[in-house]
Amino acid sequence: MTYVADGDRYERTPYRRCGRSGLRLPAISLGLWHNFGDDRPLDVQRAILRRAFDLGVTHFDLANNYGPPYGSAETNFGRLMREDLAPYRDEIIISTKAGYDMWPGPYGEWGSRKYLLASLDQSLSRMGLDYVDIFYSHRFDPETPLEETMGALDRAVRSGKALYAGISSYSPERTAEAAAILREMGTPLLIHQPSYSMLNRWIEGGLLDTLGREGVGCIAFSPLAQGMLTGKYLGGVPEGSRASKGTSFSASLLTEENVEHVRTLNEIAEGRGQSLAQLALAWSLRDARVTSSLIGASSVAQLEENLAALDRLDFTADELAAIDRDAVEAGINIWAASSAG
């Protein structure tokens, strides 16, 4: 059946300006890091994308190595774009990234001009697109001059293969340097994508201030701490969860102390009439410098529950103070090395 988007979709989510740019993003965006590889049924992926767009989610975030296997999330997304969302391309923000390992040899990762521009061409081919809206340097490369990495982003924009340039997991100092280099080149830095959650608050130590000064937007990834802030681990490690698979999230992080903090945060959420995930998402958006919060979804039901966080974004001073007592560093920032460069 031909997909026709819901006519009321733009009434269902707030949109926030990305830094000082003219671009606005939905307060919650959909990331395809997990759940869109070849290990998941295409009909489920289709249902999630359709429902997200019907609910006003206009931003879909990818990277070259999302899957599994690498590249498959872009391939699957490209197919669903062609079959369902192609008539709405001008209403959709699509982003992709390059920086982590993608293919063998010395040109298949990090931040060289060679790798970044080749990767972008491959991403466009997999998705069947002429351009992406945002192209990111996925991580800081300590061995490549920042001028080269930013020059590749500038080239991507000037070639018409990307509309905006972004960076991910850069430190405050490197972010300021990147913004200055791109400004000099005439391609402003649009957005930074850092990890951020109630259990990983590193961006409050200077990055948000830098982004505010530079007029750069912020889109937070892993706001649910890879599932720790959904409540699924309060009773142990469920079969099929990320912790049970030991991939990007280790069960060793589920210490008694961490679980107790999560349990208390869950009680605060219940007192607000929210799920823990909804509380975590609303909290991640409490600072106006955060443009959007990036979620994943394995089902339509999970997507709808997370988007319902937008129904209650207000916090009292007492609520924030109570959250602060348990919103503490939990040792889950596996991207810290990039942000320390």
C-alpha positions as CSV (number, residue, x, y, z in Angstrom):
1,M,0.0,0.0,0.0
2,T,1.3,3.4,-0.9
3,Y,2.4,5.4,2.1
4,V,0.7,8.8,2.7
5,A,2.1,10.8,5.6
6,D,-0.3,12.0,8.4
7,G,-1.5,15.5,7.6
8,D,-1.2,16.5,11.3
9,R,2.4,15.4,11.7
10,Y,3.8,18.9,12.3
11,E,1.4,19.5,15.2
12,R,2.8,16.6,17.2
13,T,6.4,17.6,18.1
14,P,8.2,20.8,18.9
15,Y,11.1,22.0,16.7
16,R,14.2,23.7,18.0
17,R,16.6,26.0,16.2
18,C,20.0,24.5,15.7
19,G,22.4,27.0,17.2
20,R,22.3,30.3,15.3
21,S,21.5,28.6,12.0
22,G,18.3,28.7,10.0
23,L,17.7,25.0,10.6
24,R,15.2,23.6,13.1
25,L,15.2,20.0,14.3
26,P,12.6,18.0,16.1
27,A,13.2,17.9,19.8
28,I,13.5,14.1,19.5
29,S,15.2,12.6,16.4
30,L,15.5,9.0,15.4
31,G,18.9,7.3,15.2
32,L,19.6,4.1,13.2
33,W,22.6,3.0,15.1
34,H,20.8,-0.2,16.2
35,N,17.7,-1.9,14.8
36,F,18.1,-1.1,11.1
37,G,20.7,-3.6,10.1
38,D,20.1,-6.8,8.2
39,D,19.5,-8.6,11.5
40,R,16.1,-6.9,11.9
41,P,13.0,-7.5,9.7
42,L,12.5,-4.8,7.0
43,D,8.8,-4.6,7.7
44,V,9.5,-3.6,11.3
45,Q,12.0,-1.0,10.2
46,R,9.4,0.3,7.7
47,A,6.8,0.6,10.4
48,I,9.1,2.5,12.7
49,L,10.2,5.0,10.1
50,R,6.6,5.6,8.9
51,R,5.3,6.1,12.4
52,A,8.2,8.4,13.3
53,F,7.5,10.6,10.4
54,D,3.7,10.6,11.1
55,L,4.6,11.8,14.6
56,G,6.6,14.7,13.3
57,V,10.1,13.2,13.5
58,T,11.8,14.7,10.5
59,H,15.4,13.9,11.3
60,F,17.0,10.5,10.7
61,D,20.6,9.9,11.8
62,L,22.9,7.3,10.4
63,A,26.7,6.5,10.0
64,N,28.6,4.6,7.5
65,N,29.2,1.6,9.8
66,Y,25.7,1.2,11.3
67,G,24.3,-2.2,10.9
68,P,25.1,-5.0,11.2
69,P,26.8,-5.6,8.9
70,Y,28.5,-2.2,8.3
71,G,26.6,-0.2,5.7
72,S,23.4,-2.1,6.0
73,A,21.5,0.5,7.9
74,E,22.2,3.0,5.1
75,T,21.2,0.4,2.5
76,N,17.9,-0.4,4.3
77,F,17.1,3.2,5.0
78,G,17.8,4.0,1.3
79,R,15.3,1.4,0.2
80,L,12.7,2.7,2.6
81,M,13.3,6.2,1.4
82,R,12.7,5.2,-2.2
83,E,9.7,3.1,-1.5
84,D,8.0,5.3,1.2
85,L,9.5,8.6,1.9
86,A,10.9,9.9,-1.5
87,P,7.9,12.3,-2.0
88,Y,8.9,13.9,1.3
89,R,12.6,14.3,0.8
90,D,12.5,18.1,1.2
91,E,10.7,17.6,4.5
92,I,13.4,15.3,5.9
93,I,16.8,15.8,7.5
94,I,19.2,12.9,6.8
95,S,22.6,12.8,8.4
96,T,25.5,10.4,8.2
97,K,29.1,10.2,9.6
98,A,32.5,8.8,9.0
99,G,35.4,8.4,11.4
100,Y,35.3,4.8,12.8
101,D,36.6,1.7,11.0
102,M,34.6,1.0,7.8
103,W,36.9,-0.9,5.4
104,P,40.4,-2.5,5.7
105,G,43.6,-0.7,5.2
106,P,45.0,2.7,6.1
107,Y,42.2,4.7,4.4
108,G,39.2,3.1,6.0
109,E,38.9,5.1,9.3
110,W,39.8,8.3,11.2
111,G,39.8,11.8,9.8
112,S,41.8,12.0,6.6
113,R,40.4,13.8,3.5
114,K,40.8,10.6,1.6
115,Y,38.6,8.5,4.0
116,L,35.9,11.1,4.7
117,L,35.1,12.0,1.1
118,A,35.3,8.4,-0.1
119,S,33.0,7.4,2.7
120,L,30.5,10.1,1.9
121,D,30.4,8.9,-1.7
122,Q,29.8,5.3,-0.5
123,S,27.0,6.4,1.9
124,L,25.2,8.4,-0.9
125,S,25.4,5.3,-3.1
126,R,24.0,3.0,-0.4
127,M,21.1,5.3,0.3
128,G,20.5,6.3,-3.3
129,L,20.7,10.0,-2.5
130,D,22.2,13.0,-4.2
131,Y,23.1,14.6,-0.9
132,V,22.8,14.3,2.8
133,D,21.7,17.2,5.0
134,I,24.4,16.8,7.6
135,F,27.8,15.1,7.2
136,Y,29.8,14.5,10.4
137,S,33.3,13.8,11.4
138,H,32.4,11.0,13.7
139,R,35.4,11.3,16.0
140,F,38.4,13.5,16.5
141,D,41.6,12.2,14.9
142,P,44.7,13.1,16.9
143,E,47.1,12.2,14.1
144,T,45.5,14.2,11.3
145,P,45.6,18.0,11.2
146,L,42.3,19.4,12.1
147,E,42.5,21.7,9.1
148,E,42.5,18.6,6.9
149,T,39.5,17.0,8.5
150,M,37.5,20.2,8.5
151,G,38.7,20.9,5.0
152,A,37.0,17.6,4.0
153,L,33.8,18.7,5.6
154,D,34.0,22.0,3.8
155,R,34.6,20.2,0.5
156,A,31.6,18.0,1.1
157,V,29.4,21.0,1.5
158,R,30.8,22.9,-1.4
159,S,30.4,19.9,-3.7
160,G,26.7,19.8,-2.9
161,K,27.0,16.3,-1.4
162,A,26.1,17.7,2.1
163,L,24.2,20.8,3.1
164,Y,25.8,21.2,6.6
165,A,28.9,20.1,8.5
166,G,28.9,18.5,11.9
167,I,31.3,16.9,14.4
168,S,30.8,14.2,17.1
169,S,32.5,13.5,20.4
170,Y,35.0,16.4,20.1
171,S,36.3,18.1,23.3
172,P,35.3,21.7,24.0
173,E,38.8,22.9,22.9
174,R,38.8,21.0,19.7
175,T,35.2,22.1,19.0
176,A,36.2,25.7,19.3
177,E,39.2,25.1,16.9
178,A,37.0,23.2,14.4
179,A,34.4,26.0,14.5
180,A,37.1,28.6,13.9
181,I,38.6,26.7,11.0
182,L,35.2,26.1,9.3
183,R,34.2,29.7,9.8
184,E,37.4,30.9,8.1
185,M,36.6,28.5,5.2
186,G,33.1,29.9,4.9
187,T,31.3,26.7,5.9
188,P,29.9,27.3,9.5
189,L,29.9,24.4,11.9
190,L,26.2,23.5,12.3
191,I,26.1,20.9,15.1
192,H,27.9,18.8,17.5
193,Q,26.7,15.3,18.5
194,P,28.0,14.2,21.9
195,S,26.9,11.4,24.2
196,Y,24.8,12.8,27.1
197,S,22.5,11.4,29.7
198,M,21.7,11.5,33.4
199,L,24.5,9.0,33.9
200,N,27.0,10.7,31.5
201,R,27.0,14.5,32.0
202,W,30.5,15.3,30.6
203,I,29.2,18.0,28.2
204,E,28.2,20.2,31.2
205,G,31.9,20.6,31.9
206,G,32.5,23.1,29.2
207,L,31.2,21.8,25.9
208,L,27.7,23.3,26.2
209,D,29.3,26.7,27.0
210,T,31.5,26.4,23.9
211,L,28.6,25.5,21.7
212,G,26.6,28.4,23.1
213,R,29.4,30.9,22.4
214,E,30.0,29.5,18.9
215,G,26.3,29.3,17.9
216,V,26.5,25.6,17.3
217,G,23.6,23.2,17.8
218,C,23.8,20.1,20.0
219,I,22.1,16.8,19.4
220,A,22.6,14.3,22.3
221,F,23.1,10.7,21.5
222,S,22.6,7.8,24.0
223,P,20.3,9.9,26.2
224,L,19.0,6.6,27.7
225,A,22.5,5.4,28.5
226,Q,22.2,2.5,26.1
227,G,19.2,1.2,28.0
228,M,20.2,1.7,31.6
229,L,17.7,4.6,31.8
230,T,14.8,2.5,30.5
231,G,14.4,0.5,33.7
232,K,15.0,-2.8,31.8
233,Y,18.0,-3.6,34.0
234,L,16.4,-3.0,37.4
235,G,15.7,-6.7,37.8
236,G,18.8,-8.1,36.2
237,V,20.0,-8.5,32.6
238,P,17.1,-9.6,30.3
239,E,17.8,-11.9,27.4
240,G,18.3,-10.1,24.1
241,S,19.3,-6.8,25.7
242,R,22.6,-5.0,24.7
243,A,24.1,-6.0,28.0
244,S,23.4,-9.7,27.4
245,K,25.1,-9.5,24.0
246,G,28.2,-7.7,25.3
247,T,28.6,-5.5,22.2
248,S,28.5,-1.8,22.8
249,F,27.3,-2.1,26.4
250,S,28.9,-4.3,29.1
251,A,26.9,-5.9,31.9
252,S,29.9,-5.0,34.1
253,L,28.5,-1.4,34.2
254,L,25.5,-2.6,36.0
255,T,27.1,-2.2,39.4
256,E,25.0,-2.3,42.5
257,E,25.6,1.5,43.0
258,N,24.6,2.3,39.4
259,V,21.4,0.2,39.6
260,E,20.5,1.9,42.9
261,H,20.8,5.4,41.3
262,V,18.7,4.2,38.4
263,R,16.1,2.8,40.8
264,T,15.8,6.1,42.6
265,L,15.5,8.0,39.3
266,N,12.7,5.6,38.3
267,E,10.8,6.5,41.5
268,I,11.1,10.2,40.5
269,A,9.7,9.4,37.1
270,E,6.8,7.5,38.6
271,G,6.1,10.6,40.8
272,R,5.9,12.7,37.6
273,G,3.6,10.2,35.9
274,Q,6.4,9.3,33.4
275,S,8.4,6.2,32.5
276,L,12.1,6.4,33.4
277,A,12.9,6.7,29.7
278,Q,10.5,9.6,29.3
279,L,12.0,11.3,32.4
280,A,15.5,10.8,31.0
281,L,14.6,12.3,27.6
282,A,12.8,15.2,29.0
283,W,15.8,15.9,31.3
284,S,18.2,15.8,28.4
285,L,16.2,18.6,26.7
286,R,16.0,20.9,29.8
287,D,18.8,23.1,28.5
288,A,17.9,25.2,25.5
289,R,21.4,24.7,24.1
290,V,20.4,21.1,23.4
291,T,18.7,21.2,20.1
292,S,17.5,17.6,19.9
293,S,17.8,14.2,21.7
294,L,18.6,11.2,19.6
295,I,16.7,7.9,20.3
296,G,16.7,4.5,18.9
297,A,13.6,2.3,18.6
298,S,13.2,-1.5,18.2
299,S,9.4,-1.3,17.8
300,V,6.6,1.2,17.1
301,A,5.5,0.9,20.7
302,Q,8.9,1.8,22.0
303,L,9.1,4.7,19.6
304,E,5.7,6.0,20.8
305,E,6.6,5.7,24.4
306,N,9.8,7.6,24.0
307,L,8.2,10.4,22.0
308,A,5.6,10.8,24.7
309,A,8.4,12.4,26.7
310,L,7.5,15.6,24.8
311,D,4.2,15.8,26.7
312,R,6.0,16.7,29.9
313,L,9.2,18.7,29.5
314,D,8.8,21.0,32.5
315,F,10.7,20.5,35.8
316,T,10.4,22.2,39.1
317,A,13.6,23.3,40.9
318,D,12.9,20.6,43.6
319,E,12.6,17.9,40.9
320,L,15.9,19.0,39.3
321,A,17.6,19.0,42.7
322,A,16.3,15.5,43.5
323,I,17.5,14.2,40.0
324,D,20.9,15.7,40.5
325,R,21.5,13.5,43.6
326,D,21.3,10.4,41.5
327,A,22.2,11.7,38.0
328,V,25.8,10.9,38.5
329,E,28.8,9.6,36.5
330,A,28.3,5.9,35.9
331,G,31.4,5.1,33.8
332,I,29.4,4.5,30.7
333,N,31.0,7.0,28.3
334,I,32.8,4.6,26.0
335,W,33.5,7.6,23.7
336,A,35.5,9.5,26.2
337,A,38.9,9.0,24.5
338,S,37.7,10.9,21.4
339,S,36.4,13.7,23.6
340,A,39.7,14.0,25.4
341,G,41.8,14.5,22.2
